[in-house]
Amino acid sequence: MTNTQLARARDDASGEAADPVLAGLADDLDAGFVGLVRAYEKVVYSVALRVSEQPFDAEDLAAEAFLRAYRALRGYDAERILALRPRTWLLTILLNTWRNARRDGSKVPMNEAADPPVGGPGVEELAERHESLRELGVLVRMLPPTQRVSVVLRHVVGLPIADVAAVLGCPVGTAKSHVSRGLARLRAMYAPTTDLAPPLAARRRP
């Protein structure tokens, strides 16, 4: 049975159309990998940009994640490739690469500090559109690692909480807790910056 026939057989069994990116990978790894990168490079780079302490490291992090993905795919048969959930799989590789880099090159402790008191509402909405709010993007990078990743995956990338848990390798309830604590910390950090905004704006007036 060819890879295309295998994909069609999986379609018939599941009642769902096969992912054309995965079908391309199963047919021709090198050509299909170009399609995989094109389909997911934006989301991979977006997460890399937000989890990296130094934004200029994001391109290297994303490139290393794709390289590791390619090396892994070389050992996969067609059936395993067709069973992948590519976005979740790639983000798992990205975050494992990021964690390894931190462990090898950073002396920053990985333990998370105690949660701050919950401040005002609205951080969830801000997090979802914080590409236009540079200061909130900076605050996201100040979160403890697990909380940072959880908030980015849930409210920037928009992954369902089950997929966030899959990427983190933890139960769904634990993933929800990480997201909630991260948002609470963001509220506490963001509130003082918004309190300062009017005086600073007033100083800039001619």
BELBEL-V792330 format. One record per pair of residues at least 6 apart in sequence whose C-alpha atoms are under 8 Angstrom apart, sorted by the first residue. I is the first residue (numbers start at 1). J is the second residue. Records with the same first field share a line. If there is no record, write none. Layout:
BEGIN
I: J  J
END
This chain:
BEGIN
3: 23  26  27  78
4: 23  26  27
6: 79
7: 18  23  82
8: 18
10: 18
11: 17  18
18: 82
19: 82
21: 32  35  36  39
22: 32  36  81  82  84  86
23: 32  82
24: 31  32  33  35
25: 31  32  33  36  81
26: 32  77  78  79  81  82
27: 78
29: 73  74
33: 70
37: 66
40: 87
41: 62
43: 157
44: 62  90  91  94
45: 58  59  62
46: 157
47: 91  152  153  157
48: 58  59  61  62  94
49: 55  56  57  58  59
50: 137  140  141  152
51: 141  145  148  149  152
52: 58  98  141
53: 141  142
61: 94  97  98
62: 94
64: 94  97
65: 90  93  94  97
66: 90  94
68: 93
69: 90  93
73: 81
88: 163  166  167
89: 167
91: 167
92: 167  168
110: 144  145
111: 144
112: 144  145
113: 144
115: 181  184  185
116: 184  185  188
117: 184  185  188
118: 184  185  187  188
119: 184  187  188  191
120: 187  188  191
121: 187
122: 187
123: 183  186  187
124: 155  183
126: 133  136
127: 136  151  152  155  156
128: 155  156
129: 156
130: 136  137
131: 137
136: 190
139: 186  189  190
140: 148  186
141: 148
142: 148
143: 182  185  186
146: 178
147: 178  179  181  182
148: 182
150: 164  168  175  178  179  182
151: 178  179  182  183
153: 159  164
154: 160  161  164  179
161: 172  175  176
162: 172
164: 172  175
165: 171  172  174  175
168: 175
END
